Amino acid sequence: MNGNNSKKRNKGGRAPKSDPSIHRHVFRLTDGENAKLLALFEASGMTNKAKFIISVLFGKEIKMVKIDKAALDYYMRLTTLYGQFRSVGVNYNQIVKLLYVNFSEKKAAAYLYKLEKQTAEMAVLCQKIIQLTKEFESKYLKKEG
């Protein structure tokens, strides 16, 4: 009697679901069909394959997450390049100050002229980078409405 009473008080385990999934269906796929299913599953971003298949079968909305590795790589490299351009700008200001502190005005102006030529070349390169980035965005980063 004492053992029976303790079972009623502390049943343990998970509370039973009101509508449990008890029906099981099995189907077979070819290699091509399986590859397509797995690709769709990965693109959906879902973590449970069974829930993904149920959502497809019953027409529930499926969220697709597509990560373009090339675009991500390009963006990371562009970010690094932008950081280097900022560093060059900081160094540029420091160099101009040091030129006028450590050299005569005539010699500092001569060095500054060389620095300006290099800066003009860098500005042309920067414009080219901006143009290539715009082309890349228009070709590969099309926003879907």
Contacts in CASP RR format, 6 or more apart in sequence:
PFRMAT RR
TARGET T0000
AUTHOR 0000-0000-0000
METHOD contacts of the structure
MODEL  1
MNGNNSKKRNKGGRAPKSDPSIHRHVFRLTDGENAKLLALFEASGMTNKA
KFIISVLFGKEIKMVKIDKAALDYYMRLTTLYGQFRSVGVNYNQIVKLLY
VNFSEKKAAAYLYKLEKQTAEMAVLCQKIIQLTKEFESKYLKKEG
29 37 0 8 1.000
37 53 0 8 1.000
40 52 0 8 1.000
40 56 0 8 1.000
41 49 0 8 1.000
41 52 0 8 1.000
43 64 0 8 1.000
43 65 0 8 1.000
43 66 0 8 1.000
44 52 0 8 1.000
44 62 0 8 1.000
44 63 0 8 1.000
44 64 0 8 1.000
44 65 0 8 1.000
45 63 0 8 1.000
45 64 0 8 1.000
45 65 0 8 1.000
46 52 0 8 1.000
46 55 0 8 1.000
46 62 0 8 1.000
52 62 0 8 1.000
54 60 0 8 1.000
55 61 0 8 1.000
55 62 0 8 1.000
56 62 0 8 1.000
68 140 0 8 1.000
68 141 0 8 1.000
70 140 0 8 1.000
71 136 0 8 1.000
71 140 0 8 1.000
71 141 0 8 1.000
74 136 0 8 1.000
78 129 0 8 1.000
78 133 0 8 1.000
81 129 0 8 1.000
85 126 0 8 1.000
88 122 0 8 1.000
92 115 0 8 1.000
92 119 0 8 1.000
95 115 0 8 1.000
96 112 0 8 1.000
96 115 0 8 1.000
99 108 0 8 1.000
99 111 0 8 1.000
99 112 0 8 1.000
100 108 0 8 1.000
103 111 0 8 1.000
END
